[in-house]
Amino acid sequence: MMKMTVSARAALLPLALVLAAHSAGAAAPTPAPPKPAATGDTVRLTLLHLNDVYQFQPTSQNRGGLSRVATLRQQALKESPNVLTLMAGDTLSPSVESSAEVEGEALKGRQMIDAWNALGVDYAVVGNHEFDFGDDVLRARLQQSRFPWLGANVMSVKSGQVFDGMKAWDLREVGGVKVGIFGVVLPETQTSSRPGPDTRITPFCEAAKRAVDEVRAAGAQLVVALTHLAVEQDRELAKCVRVDVIIGGHDHDRVEETVAGTPIFKLDEDAVDLGRLTLDLDAKTGAVKKLAWKVVPITAKVPDDAAFNAQMQPYAPLLATLAERIGRSPVALDARSAQNRLGETNLGSFLADTFREATGADVALVNGGAVRADRVLPAGTMTRRELYSLMPYRNELVMLEVTGTTLRAALENGVSLSSVDGKPPGRFPQVSGLRFTYDLRKPPGERVTRVEVRGRMLDDAAVYRLATLSFIASGNDGYTMFKELPVSRGLPSPWDALAGAFSTGKPMPRAKPQGRIALRGAPRGGLRAPPTMK
């Protein structure tokens, strides 16, 4: 397996000088005049919030960057001590850095905990991707954190208690007002990620009711729900339990609405914006007198925080490694998440072709949800960062022998959740060595109407060698028909195979899809793609 390794001998001094010069040379914006934290019978509480932050550096569009967020947080603290900084889930995975290895050890989100510690976050709720590396890694990250992680509906089967290292809720006095905060994560985490056999994600409304009762009994005057739910689930939460505000994540979309009298706020991903919620509270009762929400763009106009950068310097060699050239692509590659879950893309076909050729298989199948870059990569030089951004999960490339009947069942599963107006499913199959047609007018399980393998009709009794990812071979995303089949391992890693293809040009990615997947029963214009995906 190709590894991203960082030499301990790499020189950090030049980067440190650059960071120091940047921090010293950037003119900090003039802070607003300090506002009183309390005026008579009113206490002003400021909630800074982010969600779905997968990297501490700015994005490729130079938006975001937790060093810039740290600057804004320090400015808010100068205005008033009554500030809480919240992270609404999803940070350990998936990302390029989390897939990396430093001195032989996979980071698996360690760099993000270091970043949140350096920033000074006050609370975080677990997101579905916090479980991507399993329970043991999550426990290690919880121990590494200098802030509480919340998960009222994340339970241990054996103990009957909240997952070890998490809290269902917490209580903190801010400006004389007792603020209670609890967290819940979407139940689909049980199957969409990799929680261990002792971990159960329970219904969020039941857990929220229990947490709110307990935190109010402990004296909470104001209750904040920190959630990692789909927006429809946040709306359900607002109806099933009385809280003062919901700060959420998961959707990667900005949300500002009120349901059943409860305001709900969410942001997009990777800290491209910072949410700032100002609450004027009754000093005696904690009741909300007035609230105002502001979205602050995180751009290059916001200077870096020197103290944050100093704490993150150990990752400088890694960032240099990620900038190394590995090859090139002659065409732009469509790595948008929704498109890879809706239909055939040139990237999906290229991935499947690469894996089929690397293994010598007859056919290949890659789930569209494995593609995570969520943008179109331009033609030209490909760096390690771009390679890992395409498929950041640490999957193995495997091969198994399947009958035609099993292969047909796999394709049926792949299109079973496709719909005209639903969320594009991560199980959607990108393929190589075969062509198939499916019809949305037919019920799931009966949609695949035609399958050809290398120009011949699929033979249900024949045996085909299938290349795929270990995630799929293990039965995830509904591919249970593969779960008990013998698997050939010891093959090149997906990253090795892709690096070889980019460096040699074999196989060569095509500019457009090749017509491997035909859709019937769709509206004119095809299936509709949402702007972003989780």
C-alpha positions as CSV (number, residue, x, y, z in Angstrom):
1,M,0.0,0.0,0.0
2,M,1.3,3.4,-0.9
3,K,1.8,5.4,2.3
4,M,2.0,9.2,2.9
5,T,5.0,9.3,5.2
6,V,6.6,12.3,6.7
7,S,10.3,12.4,7.6
8,A,11.0,13.5,11.1
9,R,14.1,15.2,9.7
10,A,12.0,17.6,7.5
11,A,12.9,21.2,8.2
12,L,10.1,23.1,10.0
13,L,12.0,26.4,10.3
14,P,11.3,27.8,6.8
15,L,7.6,27.2,7.2
16,A,7.7,28.6,10.7
17,L,9.3,31.8,9.4
18,V,6.7,32.0,6.6
19,L,3.9,31.6,9.1
20,A,5.4,34.2,11.5
21,A,5.9,36.7,8.7
22,H,2.4,36.2,7.4
23,S,0.9,36.6,10.9
24,A,3.0,39.6,11.6
25,G,2.5,41.3,8.2
26,A,-1.3,40.8,8.1
27,A,-3.2,43.8,9.4
28,A,-5.7,42.7,11.9
29,P,-9.1,44.3,11.5
30,T,-10.0,46.9,14.1
31,P,-12.1,45.1,16.7
32,A,-15.6,46.4,17.4
33,P,-15.9,48.4,20.7
34,P,-16.4,46.0,23.6
35,K,-20.1,45.4,24.4
36,P,-21.1,44.8,28.0
37,A,-21.5,41.1,28.9
38,A,-24.3,42.0,31.2
39,T,-26.4,45.1,31.6
40,G,-28.6,45.1,34.6
41,D,-31.1,42.4,34.0
42,T,-29.7,41.2,30.6
43,V,-26.8,38.8,29.9
44,R,-25.4,38.6,26.4
45,L,-24.3,35.1,25.3
46,T,-22.4,34.5,22.0
47,L,-22.4,31.1,20.4
48,L,-19.8,30.6,17.6
49,H,-20.4,27.5,15.6
50,L,-19.1,25.3,12.8
51,N,-19.9,21.9,11.4
52,D,-18.5,19.3,9.1
53,V,-14.9,20.5,9.1
54,Y,-12.6,18.0,7.5
55,Q,-9.4,20.0,7.2
56,F,-7.7,22.7,9.3
57,Q,-6.2,24.4,6.3
58,P,-8.1,26.7,3.9
59,T,-9.9,24.9,1.0
60,S,-8.6,24.9,-2.6
61,Q,-10.7,28.1,-3.1
62,N,-8.8,29.7,-0.2
63,R,-11.9,29.8,2.0
64,G,-12.0,28.6,5.6
65,G,-9.0,27.6,7.7
66,L,-9.2,27.1,11.5
67,S,-6.3,29.5,12.0
68,R,-8.5,32.3,10.7
69,V,-11.4,31.1,12.8
70,A,-9.1,31.3,15.9
71,T,-8.5,34.9,15.1
72,L,-12.3,35.6,15.1
73,R,-12.8,33.7,18.3
74,Q,-10.1,35.7,20.0
75,Q,-11.8,38.9,18.8
76,A,-15.1,37.7,20.2
77,L,-13.6,36.9,23.6
78,K,-12.1,40.4,23.8
79,E,-15.6,41.8,23.3
80,S,-17.1,39.6,26.0
81,P,-16.1,36.5,28.1
82,N,-19.5,35.0,27.5
83,V,-18.6,33.0,24.4
84,L,-19.0,29.3,23.7
85,T,-17.5,27.8,20.5
86,L,-19.4,24.7,19.2
87,M,-18.6,22.1,16.6
88,A,-21.7,20.2,15.3
89,G,-20.1,17.0,14.2
90,D,-18.0,15.3,11.4
91,T,-14.3,16.1,11.6
92,L,-12.3,12.9,12.0
93,S,-13.1,11.6,8.6
94,P,-13.1,11.7,5.6
95,S,-10.2,13.9,4.6
96,V,-6.9,13.7,2.9
97,E,-4.9,14.3,6.1
98,S,-6.9,11.7,8.0
99,S,-5.9,9.1,5.4
100,A,-2.2,10.0,5.8
101,E,0.5,8.3,7.8
102,V,3.1,10.1,9.9
103,E,6.1,8.1,10.9
104,G,4.3,4.9,10.1
105,E,1.1,5.7,12.0
106,A,-2.2,6.6,10.3
107,L,-3.5,9.9,11.5
108,K,-7.2,8.9,11.5
109,G,-8.3,12.4,12.6
110,R,-5.6,13.0,15.1
111,Q,-4.6,16.2,13.3
112,M,-8.2,17.6,13.6
113,I,-8.3,17.0,17.4
114,D,-5.0,18.9,17.6
115,A,-6.5,21.7,15.6
116,W,-9.7,21.9,17.7
117,N,-7.6,21.9,20.9
118,A,-5.5,24.7,19.4
119,L,-8.6,26.7,18.5
120,G,-10.2,26.3,21.9
121,V,-13.5,24.7,21.0
122,D,-15.8,24.3,24.0
123,Y,-18.1,21.5,22.9
124,A,-18.5,19.0,20.0
125,V,-21.2,16.5,19.1
126,V,-20.1,13.3,17.4
127,G,-21.1,13.1,13.7
128,N,-21.6,9.9,11.7
129,H,-18.0,10.1,10.3
130,E,-16.5,10.1,13.8
131,F,-17.1,6.3,13.7
132,D,-15.4,5.7,10.4
133,F,-12.3,4.3,12.0
134,G,-14.1,2.2,14.6
135,D,-14.8,2.5,18.3
136,D,-11.2,2.2,19.5
137,V,-9.9,5.1,17.4
138,L,-12.8,7.2,18.4
139,R,-12.1,6.5,22.1
140,A,-8.5,7.6,21.5
141,R,-9.6,10.8,19.9
142,L,-12.0,11.5,22.8
143,Q,-9.1,11.1,25.3
144,Q,-6.9,13.3,23.2
145,S,-9.6,16.1,23.2
146,R,-9.4,19.0,25.7
147,F,-13.1,19.6,25.4
148,P,-16.3,17.4,26.0
149,W,-17.8,15.4,23.2
150,L,-21.6,15.0,23.4
151,G,-23.7,12.0,22.3
152,A,-26.8,11.4,24.3
153,N,-28.0,8.7,21.9
154,V,-24.7,6.8,21.5
155,M,-25.0,4.0,24.0
156,S,-22.9,1.0,25.1
157,V,-24.9,-2.3,24.9
158,K,-22.9,-3.9,27.7
159,S,-23.0,-1.0,30.2
160,G,-26.3,0.6,29.2
161,Q,-24.5,4.0,29.6
162,V,-23.4,6.6,27.1
163,F,-20.3,5.7,25.0
164,D,-17.2,5.7,27.1
165,G,-15.6,9.2,27.0
166,M,-18.7,11.0,25.8
167,K,-21.3,12.9,27.8
168,A,-25.1,13.0,27.2
169,W,-25.2,16.6,28.3
170,D,-23.2,19.2,30.2
171,L,-23.9,22.3,32.3
172,R,-21.9,25.5,32.3
173,E,-22.5,28.8,34.0
174,V,-21.9,31.7,31.6
175,G,-22.3,35.2,32.8
176,G,-24.4,34.0,35.7
177,V,-26.8,32.0,33.5
178,K,-26.7,28.2,33.7
179,V,-26.5,26.9,30.1
180,G,-27.3,23.3,29.4
181,I,-26.1,21.6,26.2
182,F,-26.7,18.1,24.9
183,G,-25.9,16.4,21.6
184,V,-27.4,13.7,19.3
185,V,-26.3,12.1,16.1
186,L,-28.5,10.7,13.3
187,P,-29.4,7.0,13.8
188,E,-28.4,6.1,10.3
189,T,-24.8,6.2,11.6
190,Q,-25.4,2.6,12.8
191,T,-25.2,1.4,9.2
192,S,-23.6,4.2,7.3
193,S,-20.4,4.2,9.3
194,R,-18.5,1.6,11.5
195,P,-19.6,1.7,15.1
196,G,-18.5,-1.5,17.0
197,P,-20.8,-4.3,18.0
198,D,-21.2,-2.9,21.5
199,T,-22.3,0.5,20.2
200,R,-25.9,1.4,19.5
201,I,-27.2,4.7,18.0
202,T,-30.6,5.0,19.6
203,P,-33.6,7.1,18.5
204,F,-32.7,10.8,18.9
205,C,-36.0,12.1,20.2
206,E,-36.1,9.7,23.2
207,A,-32.4,10.5,24.0
208,A,-33.1,14.2,23.7
209,K,-36.1,14.1,26.0
210,R,-34.1,12.2,28.6
211,A,-31.1,14.6,28.3
212,V,-33.3,17.7,28.6
213,D,-35.1,16.4,31.6
214,E,-31.7,15.7,33.3
215,V,-30.0,18.9,32.4
216,R,-33.0,21.0,33.5
217,A,-33.2,19.1,36.8
218,A,-29.5,20.0,37.2
219,G,-30.5,23.7,37.0
220,A,-30.2,24.6,33.3
221,Q,-32.0,27.8,32.5
222,L,-31.1,27.8,28.8
223,V,-30.9,24.6,26.8
224,V,-28.9,24.3,23.5
225,A,-29.2,21.2,21.3
226,L,-26.0,20.5,19.4
227,T,-27.0,18.1,16.7
228,H,-25.6,16.1,13.8
229,L,-28.9,15.3,12.1
230,A,-30.5,15.7,8.7
231,V,-32.6,19.0,8.6
232,E,-35.8,17.0,8.6
233,Q,-34.7,15.3,11.8
234,D,-33.8,18.6,13.4
235,R,-37.4,19.7,12.6
236,E,-38.7,16.6,14.3
237,L,-36.5,17.2,17.3
238,A,-37.9,20.7,17.6
239,K,-41.4,19.3,17.8
240,C,-40.6,16.4,20.2
241,V,-38.7,18.3,22.9
242,R,-38.5,21.9,24.2
243,V,-35.1,23.5,23.7
244,D,-34.1,27.1,23.2
245,V,-32.0,26.7,20.1
246,I,-30.7,23.9,17.8
247,I,-27.2,24.3,16.4
248,G,-26.8,21.6,13.7
249,G,-24.6,20.0,11.0
250,H,-24.6,17.1,8.5
251,D,-26.4,18.8,5.6
252,H,-23.5,20.9,4.3
253,D,-26.1,23.6,3.6
254,R,-26.9,26.9,5.4
255,V,-30.1,26.6,7.4
256,E,-32.0,29.4,9.2
257,E,-35.5,28.6,10.2
258,T,-37.9,28.3,13.2
259,V,-39.9,25.1,13.9
260,A,-42.4,24.9,16.8
261,G,-40.9,28.1,18.2
262,T,-37.3,26.7,18.1
263,P,-34.7,28.4,15.9
264,I,-32.5,26.0,13.9
265,F,-29.1,27.1,12.5
266,K,-26.6,25.2,10.3
267,L,-23.7,26.1,8.0
268,D,-22.0,24.6,5.0
269,E,-18.8,22.5,5.4
270,D,-15.0,23.1,6.0
271,A,-15.4,26.4,7.9
272,V,-15.9,28.5,4.8
273,D,-18.2,30.5,7.1
274,L,-18.5,31.0,10.9
275,G,-21.8,31.2,12.5
276,R,-22.3,33.8,15.3
277,L,-25.5,33.6,17.3
278,T,-26.0,36.4,19.9
279,L,-28.5,35.7,22.6
280,D,-29.7,38.4,25.0
281,L,-30.9,36.5,28.1
282,D,-32.8,37.4,31.2
283,A,-30.1,37.5,33.9
284,K,-32.4,35.8,36.5
285,T,-34.4,33.3,34.4
286,G,-32.2,32.7,31.4
287,A,-35.1,33.3,29.1
288,V,-34.2,34.5,25.6
289,K,-35.2,38.1,25.1
290,K,-33.6,38.6,21.7
291,L,-31.4,36.7,19.3
292,A,-29.5,37.5,16.2
293,W,-27.6,35.2,13.8
294,K,-24.8,36.3,11.6
295,V,-22.7,34.4,9.1
296,V,-19.1,35.6,8.9
297,P,-17.3,34.6,5.7
298,I,-13.8,33.1,6.4
299,T,-11.6,34.5,3.6
300,A,-8.1,35.7,3.2
301,K,-9.1,39.0,4.6
302,V,-9.2,37.3,8.0
303,P,-5.5,37.0,9.3
304,D,-4.1,33.8,10.7
305,D,-3.7,33.3,14.4
306,A,0.0,32.9,15.2
307,A,-0.5,30.8,18.3
308,F,-2.7,28.4,16.4
309,N,-0.2,28.1,13.6
310,A,2.6,27.5,16.1
311,Q,0.7,24.5,17.6
312,M,0.1,23.0,14.2
313,Q,3.7,23.2,12.9
314,P,4.4,19.5,13.4
315,Y,2.1,18.9,10.4
316,A,4.2,21.1,8.0
317,P,6.1,18.1,6.5
318,L,2.8,16.3,5.8
319,L,1.5,19.3,4.0
320,A,4.6,19.4,1.9
321,T,4.3,15.7,1.1
322,L,0.7,16.2,-0.1
323,A,1.9,18.9,-2.6
324,E,4.1,16.3,-4.4
325,R,3.3,15.6,-8.0
326,I,2.4,12.0,-8.9
327,G,1.3,12.3,-12.5
328,R,-1.4,14.0,-14.6
329,S,-4.8,13.6,-16.1
330,P,-5.4,14.7,-19.7
331,V,-9.0,15.5,-18.9
332,A,-11.0,17.1,-16.1
333,L,-12.4,14.5,-13.7
334,D,-16.0,14.8,-12.4
335,A,-15.5,14.1,-8.6
336,R,-18.8,15.7,-7.6
337,S,-20.4,13.6,-5.0
338,A,-24.0,13.8,-6.2
339,Q,-23.1,13.1,-9.8
340,N,-21.2,9.9,-8.8
341,R,-24.3,8.8,-7.0
342,L,-26.8,9.6,-9.7
343,G,-25.2,8.0,-12.8
344,E,-22.1,7.2,-14.8
345,T,-19.3,9.7,-14.6
346,N,-15.9,9.8,-16.4
347,L,-14.2,9.6,-13.0
348,G,-16.4,6.6,-11.8
349,S,-15.5,4.7,-15.0
350,F,-11.8,5.6,-14.7
351,L,-11.8,4.3,-11.1
352,A,-13.5,1.1,-12.1
353,D,-11.2,0.6,-15.1
354,T,-8.1,1.2,-13.0
355,F,-9.2,-1.3,-10.4
356,R,-10.2,-3.9,-13.0
357,E,-6.8,-3.6,-14.8
358,A,-4.8,-3.6,-11.6
359,T,-6.4,-6.9,-10.5
360,G,-6.9,-8.7,-13.8
361,A,-10.6,-9.0,-13.0
362,D,-13.4,-9.5,-15.5
363,V,-15.5,-6.7,-14.1
364,A,-15.3,-4.0,-11.4
365,L,-17.8,-2.2,-9.2
366,V,-17.1,0.9,-7.1
367,N,-19.8,2.6,-5.0
368,G,-20.3,6.2,-5.9
369,G,-20.2,7.2,-2.2
370,A,-16.5,6.3,-2.1
371,V,-15.8,9.5,-4.2
372,R,-15.4,12.4,-1.8
373,A,-13.6,15.3,-3.4
374,D,-17.0,16.8,-4.4
375,R,-15.6,19.0,-7.2
376,V,-14.4,18.8,-10.8
377,L,-10.7,18.3,-10.8
378,P,-9.2,20.2,-13.7
379,A,-7.0,18.5,-16.3
380,G,-3.2,18.7,-15.7
381,T,-0.9,17.8,-12.8
382,M,-2.2,15.5,-10.1
383,T,-0.7,15.8,-6.6
384,R,-0.9,13.4,-3.7
385,R,-3.5,15.7,-2.1
386,E,-5.7,15.4,-5.2
387,L,-5.2,11.6,-5.3
388,Y,-6.2,11.1,-1.7
389,S,-9.1,13.7,-2.0
390,L,-10.7,11.5,-4.6
391,M,-10.9,8.5,-2.3
392,P,-9.9,9.4,1.2
393,Y,-11.2,6.2,2.9
394,R,-8.6,3.6,3.8
395,N,-10.1,0.8,1.7
396,E,-8.4,-2.3,0.4
397,L,-8.7,-3.3,-3.3
398,V,-10.1,-6.9,-3.3
399,M,-11.2,-9.5,-5.8
400,L,-13.9,-12.1,-5.4
401,E,-15.6,-14.6,-7.7
402,V,-19.3,-14.1,-8.2
403,T,-22.0,-15.8,-10.2
404,G,-24.0,-13.9,-12.8
405,T,-27.0,-14.1,-10.4
406,T,-24.9,-12.5,-7.6
407,L,-23.6,-9.8,-9.9
408,R,-27.2,-9.0,-11.1
409,A,-28.3,-8.8,-7.4
410,A,-25.4,-6.4,-6.7
411,L,-26.5,-4.1,-9.6
412,E,-30.1,-4.2,-8.3
413,N,-28.9,-3.2,-4.9
414,G,-26.9,-0.4,-6.4
415,V,-29.9,1.3,-8.0
416,S,-32.5,0.2,-5.4
417,L,-32.5,3.6,-3.7
418,S,-32.3,5.8,-6.8
419,S,-35.3,8.0,-7.4
420,V,-36.5,11.0,-9.2
421,D,-36.5,13.4,-6.2
422,G,-34.7,11.5,-3.4
423,K,-31.2,11.8,-2.0
424,P,-28.6,10.3,-4.4
425,P,-27.5,7.0,-2.8
426,G,-23.9,6.2,-1.9
427,R,-24.4,2.6,-3.1
428,F,-24.9,3.6,-6.7
429,P,-22.5,1.4,-8.8
430,Q,-19.8,2.8,-11.1
431,V,-18.7,-0.1,-13.3
432,S,-16.1,-1.5,-15.7
433,G,-16.2,-4.5,-18.0
434,L,-20.0,-4.4,-18.2
435,R,-23.0,-2.3,-19.3
436,F,-26.4,-2.4,-17.7
437,T,-29.8,-0.7,-18.1
438,Y,-32.2,0.0,-15.2
439,D,-35.8,1.4,-15.1
440,L,-36.9,3.7,-12.4
441,R,-40.6,2.8,-13.2
442,K,-40.0,-0.7,-11.8
443,P,-39.9,-1.6,-8.1
444,P,-36.6,-2.0,-6.4
445,G,-35.2,-5.5,-7.0
446,E,-36.7,-5.6,-10.5
447,R,-35.1,-2.5,-12.0
448,V,-32.1,-4.0,-13.9
449,T,-33.5,-5.0,-17.3
450,R,-30.3,-5.7,-19.2
451,V,-26.7,-6.6,-18.3
452,E,-23.8,-7.2,-20.8
453,V,-20.4,-8.4,-19.7
454,R,-17.7,-7.6,-22.4
455,G,-20.3,-7.5,-25.1
456,R,-22.2,-10.7,-24.1
457,M,-25.4,-11.0,-22.2
458,L,-24.9,-11.8,-18.5
459,D,-24.9,-15.6,-17.8
460,D,-26.6,-16.1,-14.4
461,A,-24.7,-19.4,-14.0
462,A,-21.3,-18.2,-15.1
463,V,-18.6,-17.1,-12.6
464,Y,-17.0,-13.7,-13.0
465,R,-14.0,-12.2,-11.2
466,L,-15.1,-9.0,-9.6
467,A,-12.8,-6.2,-8.4
468,T,-14.2,-3.9,-5.7
469,L,-13.4,-2.2,-2.5
470,S,-13.3,-4.0,0.9
471,F,-16.1,-1.7,2.1
472,I,-18.4,-3.3,-0.5
473,A,-17.0,-6.8,-0.2
474,S,-17.8,-6.7,3.6
475,G,-21.5,-6.2,2.8
476,N,-21.8,-2.5,3.5
477,D,-24.2,-0.2,1.6
478,G,-26.6,-3.0,1.2
479,Y,-24.1,-5.3,-0.8
480,T,-24.8,-8.2,1.6
481,M,-24.7,-10.7,-1.3
482,F,-20.9,-10.4,-1.1
483,K,-20.5,-10.7,2.6
484,E,-19.8,-14.4,2.9
485,L,-17.8,-14.9,-0.3
486,P,-14.0,-15.7,-0.2
487,V,-11.9,-12.6,-0.9
488,S,-8.5,-12.4,-2.7
489,R,-6.3,-9.8,-0.9
490,G,-2.7,-8.8,-1.2
491,L,-3.5,-6.7,-4.3
492,P,-2.3,-3.1,-4.9
493,S,-4.1,-0.5,-2.8
494,P,-6.6,1.7,-4.5
495,W,-4.2,4.6,-4.0
496,D,-1.3,2.6,-5.6
497,A,-3.4,1.6,-8.5
498,L,-4.6,5.2,-9.1
499,A,-1.1,6.6,-8.8
500,G,0.1,4.1,-11.3
501,A,-2.6,5.1,-13.7
502,F,-1.9,8.8,-13.4
503,S,1.8,8.3,-13.8
504,T,1.7,5.9,-16.8
505,G,-1.6,7.0,-18.5
506,K,-2.8,3.4,-18.4
507,P,-5.8,3.2,-18.3
508,M,-6.5,6.7,-19.7
509,P,-9.5,8.6,-18.3
510,R,-12.0,9.6,-20.9
511,A,-13.5,13.1,-21.2
512,K,-17.1,11.9,-21.0
513,P,-19.0,8.9,-19.8
514,Q,-19.0,5.9,-22.2
515,G,-22.7,4.9,-22.0
516,R,-22.1,2.0,-19.6
517,I,-25.2,2.8,-17.5
518,A,-28.5,3.4,-19.3
519,L,-31.5,4.8,-17.4
520,R,-35.1,4.4,-18.3
521,G,-38.1,6.1,-16.7
522,A,-36.4,9.4,-15.7
523,P,-37.9,12.8,-16.3
524,R,-36.6,14.9,-19.2
525,G,-33.2,16.2,-18.2
526,G,-32.3,13.2,-16.0
527,L,-32.2,12.9,-12.3
528,R,-31.9,16.0,-10.2
529,A,-28.6,16.6,-8.2
530,P,-28.5,18.5,-4.9
531,P,-25.8,21.2,-4.6
532,T,-23.8,19.3,-1.9
533,M,-23.6,15.8,-0.4
534,K,-22.4,14.5,3.0
